[in-house]
Amino acid sequence: MAAAGLVAAFAMKYQCAVHGWSDNYQYTHLCYNEIQALFGVRGIQAGLLPYRDTAFEYPVVTGMFMDLAGRVLRGLVRLGVVRLNSDSGYLLVSSLMLAPFSLAVTMMLRPAVSAGRLALWAVGLPTILYTFHNWDVLAVWGSAWGLMAYERGRYGTAGAALAAGASAKLYPAFLAPGAVLARWAEGDRRGTLRLIAGFLAVYAALNVPWILISGGSPNATPGEFPGVQLRDEGTNGWLEVWLFHADRFPDYWTVWYWIGEHLSGLRDDPWWGGSFTGFVSLSSFMLFAAGTAFMLWRGWTRRGEPEGYPVAAVGLGIVVAFLLTSKVYSPQYALWAVPMLVLLDIRYRYVLAYFAAELAVLVGGFRWFTQFDDPEAGWKMVLELAVWCRAAVLALLLWQATRAVRQLPAARGREPVEAAAGIR
């Protein structure tokens, strides 16, 4: 099933490798992907070094993966295996390199859940739509590895895995506080320290070298590589990733954008017009912090249950709180929650409702992009309705996370497979 899901995912995106993008084909056929779109803009085609030479919006593990895939492609071109150093070849190479990470998520979750739950990942809609949309599956792999290592009592490995995932995309770090509190609740001070140390050591090992490398002068000069977004020499390339996201205006996929649309009359006011992004940044951060604190507290109140502190449920709640409150919601974020939805006993109808809402947002958004110059475009209204419906489903999932338990819970101190065998 996992292989079938990956084949379907590749077939969907590879449409964009064999058809031009000039007629909105990438939107009407849902095959738009950032792998092709960023191949030239981020200097991968030219072999420029991420963070030092070019501006990147992704953390370092993703940047290293993007660069490595580009180097593999150029090597295959020199060997005559691939004809051109092109975006279509880059999609092919990147997909072949990303597929094992998606398969690894399947295999890691397989001993811990039923086949029906596992199918939500193996052939689930987010997996098919977004495995090869960009590189977020790297972070999903880190989060799934971290959760499974934690359940097996390998706390140092769990911290390291979450740090590796967070170095690909920030969200696996959201799972770490709940895991730390869970060990603390059990009175396991050694396990707590191992988890924290594993996280900090791996995060530092992956990020500190790039902080040093990206502080130097770029080798590329303006005008030397037309169409490539070069790094600003006055900033550190590693830090530029976070500054870019901090300054972003709320995007079309979030409720913040549509709130702004309906309050557009207030934008004539200097405060609103000049500070809307800052207002949303602060508001979204405060709401997310409040949601995180609530979920950590809720987990603490449940520490006396047979399962103990519910690490997966708390992690799901924090991730969903982020998706609800963030001013940025890229389509592939739909992948983030799926491993936790697989692990927990949340009913299928809620999960499928979330998948349906995500599909409606994607279709509505991409179709609106084909009518972008029309202020009265019907697809714009479809997108807004879909965004609000998805927010409602996310709120429902957040509520479910406050009470969810592991589908096949591991007994304390025992392997999940052993516990599952006892239950069955």
C-alpha positions in Angstrom: 0.0 0.0 0.0 2.9 2.4 0.8 4.4 1.7 -2.6 1.1 2.3 -4.3 0.7 5.6 -2.4 4.2 6.7 -3.5 3.6 5.8 -7.1 0.4 7.8 -7.1 2.1 10.7 -5.4 4.9 10.7 -8.0 2.4 10.3 -11.0 0.5 13.3 -9.8 3.5 15.6 -9.5 5.3 14.3 -12.6 2.6 15.7 -14.8 4.3 19.0 -14.2 7.6 17.6 -15.5 6.2 16.7 -18.9 3.8 19.7 -19.4 4.5 23.4 -19.5 3.4 25.7 -16.7 2.5 28.7 -18.8 -1.2 27.8 -19.2 -1.8 27.2 -15.4 -1.5 23.5 -16.0 0.3 23.2 -12.7 -2.8 24.5 -10.9 -5.6 22.8 -12.9 -3.9 19.4 -12.5 -2.8 19.9 -8.9 0.8 19.1 -9.8 2.5 22.3 -8.7 5.5 21.6 -6.6 8.2 23.6 -5.0 10.9 21.1 -6.0 10.7 22.3 -9.6 9.7 25.9 -8.8 12.8 26.5 -6.6 15.4 24.6 -8.6 16.6 27.7 -10.5 15.6 30.4 -8.0 17.6 28.9 -5.1 20.7 28.3 -7.2 20.4 24.5 -7.1 20.8 24.3 -10.9 24.0 26.4 -10.7 25.5 24.5 -7.9 25.5 27.4 -5.4 25.9 26.7 -1.7 22.7 27.1 0.4 22.7 29.9 3.0 26.2 31.1 2.0 25.5 32.0 -1.6 21.7 32.0 -1.9 18.7 32.9 0.2 16.8 29.9 1.6 13.5 29.7 3.4 14.0 26.2 4.8 16.2 25.0 7.7 19.5 23.3 7.2 18.6 19.6 6.8 16.2 20.6 4.0 18.8 22.9 2.5 21.4 20.2 2.5 19.0 17.7 1.0 18.1 20.2 -1.8 21.8 20.8 -2.5 22.7 17.0 -2.4 19.9 16.2 -4.9 21.2 18.9 -7.2 24.7 17.4 -7.0 23.4 13.9 -7.7 21.5 15.2 -10.7 24.6 16.9 -12.1 26.6 13.8 -11.6 24.0 11.7 -13.5 24.1 14.2 -16.3 27.8 13.9 -16.6 27.5 10.1 -16.6 24.9 10.3 -19.4 22.2 8.7 -17.2 20.0 11.9 -17.2 19.9 14.1 -20.3 19.6 17.6 -18.9 20.3 19.5 -15.7 16.7 20.6 -15.6 13.8 21.1 -13.2 12.1 17.9 -14.5 15.3 15.9 -13.8 15.5 17.5 -10.4 12.0 16.4 -9.6 12.8 12.8 -10.6 16.0 12.6 -8.6 14.5 14.4 -5.6 11.4 12.1 -5.6 13.6 9.0 -5.7 15.6 10.3 -2.7 12.5 11.4 -0.7 10.5 8.2 -1.2 12.6 6.1 1.3 11.7 8.7 4.0 8.0 8.3 3.4 8.4 4.5 3.4 10.4 4.7 6.6 7.5 6.4 8.3 5.3 3.5 7.3 7.7 0.9 8.6 8.3 2.7 11.9 4.6 3.1 12.6 3.8 -0.4 11.4 4.5 -2.4 14.7 2.6 0.2 16.7 -0.8 0.5 15.0 -3.4 -1.5 13.2 -3.3 -1.9 9.4 -6.4 0.3 9.0 -4.8 3.2 10.9 -1.6 2.8 9.0 -3.4 3.1 5.7 -4.2 6.8 6.7 -0.5 7.4 6.1 0.4 4.8 3.5 -2.3 5.8 1.0 -3.7 8.8 2.7 -4.6 11.9 0.8 -1.8 14.1 2.3 0.8 11.5 1.4 -0.4 11.3 -2.2 -0.7 15.1 -2.6 2.4 16.3 -0.8 5.1 13.7 -0.4 6.8 15.2 -3.5 5.3 18.7 -3.2 8.4 19.8 -1.3 10.7 18.4 1.4 8.4 18.3 4.5 8.4 14.5 4.5 12.0 14.8 6.0 10.5 16.5 9.1 7.7 14.0 9.3 10.2 11.2 9.3 12.1 12.9 12.2 8.9 13.3 14.2 7.7 9.7 13.6 11.2 8.4 14.5 11.2 10.5 17.6 7.8 9.2 18.8 8.7 5.6 18.1 12.1 5.8 19.8 10.4 7.4 22.8 7.9 4.6 23.1 10.7 2.1 23.0 12.5 3.8 25.9 15.3 5.2 23.7 15.1 8.7 25.0 18.5 10.0 23.7 17.6 8.7 20.3 14.2 10.3 20.5 15.6 13.7 21.3 18.2 13.3 18.5 15.4 12.3 16.0 13.2 15.2 16.9 16.2 17.6 16.5 17.0 16.1 13.1 13.3 16.7 12.1 13.3 20.2 13.5 16.4 21.0 11.5 14.4 20.1 8.4 11.2 22.0 9.5 10.6 23.4 12.9 7.4 21.5 13.9 9.0 18.3 15.3 10.4 20.5 18.1 6.8 20.9 19.2 6.8 17.3 20.3 9.8 17.6 22.6 8.2 19.5 25.6 5.5 16.8 26.0 8.1 14.0 25.9 10.3 15.8 28.5 7.3 16.3 30.8 6.3 12.7 30.4 9.7 11.5 31.6 9.5 14.0 34.4 6.1 12.8 35.4 7.4 9.3 35.7 10.2 10.5 38.0 12.8 9.5 35.3 15.4 12.2 35.7 18.0 10.3 33.7 15.6 9.8 30.8 14.6 13.5 30.9 18.3 14.5 30.7 19.0 12.1 27.9 16.1 13.4 25.9 17.2 17.0 26.3 20.8 16.3 25.7 20.1 14.3 22.6 18.0 17.1 21.2 20.5 19.8 21.9 23.5 17.9 20.7 22.1 17.0 17.4 20.5 20.4 16.8 23.8 22.1 17.5 25.8 19.6 15.4 23.5 20.2 12.4 23.0 24.0 12.7 26.2 25.5 14.2 28.4 24.7 11.2 25.9 26.4 8.9 25.7 29.4 11.2 29.5 29.8 10.8 29.6 29.0 7.0 26.7 31.3 6.2 28.3 34.3 7.9 31.0 34.7 5.4 31.0 36.5 2.1 29.0 34.8 -0.7 30.9 33.5 -3.7 28.2 34.6 -6.1 27.8 38.2 -7.2 24.7 40.1 -8.3 24.2 39.7 -12.1 26.3 36.6 -12.3 23.4 34.2 -12.0 20.2 35.8 -13.5 17.0 34.6 -11.8 18.7 33.3 -8.7 17.8 34.9 -5.3 21.2 35.6 -3.8 21.8 36.0 -0.1 22.0 39.5 1.3 25.7 39.9 2.2 24.7 42.0 5.3 22.9 39.1 7.1 23.8 35.6 8.2 22.3 33.1 5.8 21.2 30.8 8.5 19.4 33.6 10.4 17.8 34.8 7.2 15.6 31.8 7.1 13.9 32.9 10.3 13.8 36.6 9.4 12.1 35.7 6.2 9.2 33.9 8.0 8.9 36.6 10.7 8.3 39.2 8.0 5.9 37.3 5.9 2.4 38.7 5.3 -0.4 36.2 6.2 -1.0 34.0 3.2 -4.1 33.0 1.4 -4.3 29.6 3.1 -4.9 31.1 6.6 -7.9 32.6 8.4 -5.7 35.7 9.1 -5.7 36.6 5.5 -9.4 36.5 5.2 -9.9 38.4 8.4 -7.8 41.1 6.8 -9.8 40.9 3.6 -13.0 41.6 5.5 -11.4 44.4 7.6 -9.8 46.0 4.5 -11.6 49.2 5.2 -9.6 49.6 8.4 -6.4 49.5 6.4 -6.8 53.2 5.6 -6.0 53.8 9.2 -2.1 54.2 9.6 -1.9 51.8 12.5 -3.8 49.0 10.7 -2.3 49.5 7.3 1.3 49.8 8.5 1.2 47.2 11.3 -1.1 44.4 10.1 1.8 41.9 9.6 3.2 42.7 13.0 -0.2 42.6 14.7 -0.9 39.1 13.2 2.6 37.9 14.0 2.2 38.9 17.7 -1.4 37.6 17.9 -0.6 34.3 16.3 2.4 33.7 18.5 0.5 34.5 21.7 -2.4 32.2 20.7 0.0 29.4 19.8 1.8 29.9 23.1 -1.5 29.7 25.0 -2.5 26.6 23.1 0.8 24.9 23.7 0.7 25.7 27.4 -2.9 24.4 27.6 -2.0 21.1 25.9 1.1 20.6 28.1 -1.1 21.3 31.2 -3.8 19.0 29.9 -1.2 16.2 29.4 0.0 16.7 33.0 -3.5 16.3 34.4 -3.7 12.9 32.5 -0.4 11.6 33.8 -2.2 9.2 36.2 -4.0 7.4 33.4 -2.9 3.8 32.4 -1.0 5.2 29.4 0.8 7.8 31.5 1.5 11.3 30.1 -0.1 11.1 26.6 2.9 12.2 24.5 1.4 11.6 21.0 -1.9 13.3 22.0 -0.2 16.4 23.4 2.1 16.5 20.4 -1.0 16.4 18.1 -2.7 19.2 20.1 0.4 21.5 19.9 0.8 20.9 16.1 -2.9 21.5 15.5 -2.7 24.7 17.6 0.1 25.9 15.4 -1.9 25.1 12.2 -4.9 27.0 13.6 -3.0 30.1 14.7 -0.1 30.4 12.3 0.0 33.3 9.7 1.5 30.9 7.2 -0.1 27.6 6.2 1.6 26.0 3.2 -0.5 23.1 1.7 2.1 20.4 2.6 1.6 21.2 6.3 -1.2 18.6 6.0 1.4 15.9 6.3 2.5 17.0 9.8 -0.4 15.7 11.9 -0.9 12.4 10.0 1.5 10.1 12.0 -0.1 11.3 15.3 -3.6 10.8 13.8 -2.5 7.3 12.9 -1.2 6.6 16.4 -4.3 7.9 18.3 -7.8 6.5 18.6 -9.4 9.5 16.9 -12.3 8.3 14.8 -11.9 7.9 11.1 -14.7 10.3 10.3 -12.8 13.2 11.9 -9.6 12.3 10.1 -11.3 11.9 6.8 -13.1 15.3 7.4 -9.7 16.9 7.8 -8.4 15.3 4.6 -11.5 16.5 2.7 -11.1 20.0 4.1 -7.4 20.0 3.0 -8.4 18.9 -0.5 -11.0 21.6 -0.7 -8.5 24.3 0.3 -5.9 23.0 -2.3 -8.4 22.8 -5.1 -10.0 26.2 -4.3 -6.6 27.9 -3.9 -5.1 26.5 -7.1 -8.2 27.3 -9.1 -8.3 30.8 -7.7 -4.7 31.3 -8.9 -6.0 30.7 -12.5 -8.4 33.7 -11.9 -6.1 35.8 -9.8 -6.7 39.0 -11.9 -10.5 38.8 -11.4 -11.5 40.5 -8.1 -14.9 38.8 -8.3 -13.5 35.3 -9.0 -15.8 32.6 -7.8 -12.9 30.3 -6.7 -11.8 33.0 -4.3 -15.0 32.5 -2.3 -14.6 28.8 -2.5 -11.1 29.1 -1.1 -12.2 31.3 1.8 -15.1 28.9 2.7 -12.7 26.0 2.5 -10.2 27.7 4.8 -12.9 28.4 7.4 -14.2 24.8 7.2 -10.6 23.5 7.7 -10.2 25.8 10.7 -13.4 24.3 12.2 -12.1 20.7 11.6 -8.8 21.6 13.1 -10.6 23.0 16.2 -12.4 19.7 16.4 -9.1 17.8 16.2 -7.7 20.0 18.9 -10.6 19.1 21.2 -10.1 15.4 20.3 -6.4 15.7 21.2 -7.3 16.6 24.8 -8.9 13.2 25.3 -7.3 10.9 22.7 -5.3 7.8 23.7 -2.9 5.6 21.8 -4.8 3.2 19.6 -2.7 0.2 20.8 -1.1 1.7 23.9 2.3 0.6 25.1 2.3 -0.5 28.7 4.8 1.4 30.8 8.3 0.1 30.4 7.3 -2.4 27.7 7.8 -2.4 24.0 4.7 -1.4 22.0 4.7 -4.7 20.0 4.6 -6.7 23.2 1.8 -4.6 24.6 -0.2 -4.8 21.4 0.2 -8.6 21.4 -1.3 -8.6 24.9 -4.3 -6.5 23.9 -5.0 -8.6 20.9 
